[in-house]
Amino acid sequence: MSDHISGPRALAEPIADITDVYAFPSPQRPGRLVLVMNTLPFAQPGDHFSDGLIYRFRLRQLTARAGGGPRLFDIAEREVTVDVVFDEPDAEGPHAQDGVVRTSGGVSQSFRAGERSGGSTDPLRVFAGVRWDPFFMDAPAALKTIATGELSFAQPGTIFLDGKNVLSIVVELDVATLVGADVALVGVIAETLTRGRLNVRIERVGRPEVKNLMLAPKQFDQVNRDLEIRDLYNMEDGFHLAEGYKGAYRARLDANLAFWDGLDGKADWSVDESGAHALRGVMLDDFLVVDVSKPYAERGTFFEIERALMNGEAHRTCGGRALNDDVMDTIFTLLVTAGLGPAISDGVDGASMPASTSFPYLADPNPEPPVPPAHI
């Protein structure tokens, strides 16, 4: 799941479906930030990127707020964008497709799909191609938990359709050159948009599982029980939500966050007199938070910056999201126990083909990926 098939439009147009977003300091090149956008769930070895889409990363400087919530960051108005676009595939082979990555500051790099582009001194380097899907989670067990109201994770768990592929875009950029020499905290969002004179946002992703676990379930929401909310949410600017549907997002999050919190038989998160769950505002600021001044770490960084701020402490790691980090255990523990009780594990601790610490990081694609069930 993570962000796989996160709404009716993503199901109808899977080429534009962002399955996951990762952001982390380069393991080998200090001062570089790695951005990863995975798209097209269940990609096949010969699939291509769309020449009708803009694959966009958006970066904004963040300033931590004192006091721990309900919102944790002030968001700068200045934005750095990194756009990746592709030509129509040619006839030279199954992966023959040219692309260009461009930043809002005017830096660009041409590349060929499947090839690593950019040298050691370039401010940008990029890879795009079919890769093994690095996301790991026991998705059926999570869905069973929602359906039954009881934690349903087995030990060990099973990765849903393990061996599936995605279309992956990996961009590594020089922070000082392209973002700013004095920048530490950065918010990261990935989007797919229509390409042309009118750019319509189709999907956007920040943190994993906000849509599929925290916004998708309808049955607990007494205000908007019949509303499929994810397509509306996908169209929003993740750095500045419009006022029109904020009430619907708040009601859905309050209901679903309370559901997850109650699975251990007690409420670990506070709810104020208006019914606002303590995590609501934090989750509505739906972007990855990376400290680009800190070194890469393999695990334990996801949500660490946010959690430290909520506890009134200094953060210790780079935050963001690394490819091998077990973010689902972090999310389940955060939602169910607020970190006050035993860790909640889905029984899956790593991918069967882990990512490496060398560019482009993701494992080679599965030449014979599983076929998804007909109902997906």
PyMOL commands that set and color helices and strands:
alter all, ss='L'
color gray80, all
select helices_A, chain A and resi 8-12+14-16+139-148+175-178+210-215+230-234+246-264+280-284+304-310+327-337
alter helices_A, ss='H'
color red, helices_A
select strands_A, chain A and resi 18-25+32-43+53-64+73-86+98-103+108-112+124-132+165-174+185-194+201-205+288-291
alter strands_A, ss='S'
color yellow, strands_A
deselect
rebuild
show_as cartoon
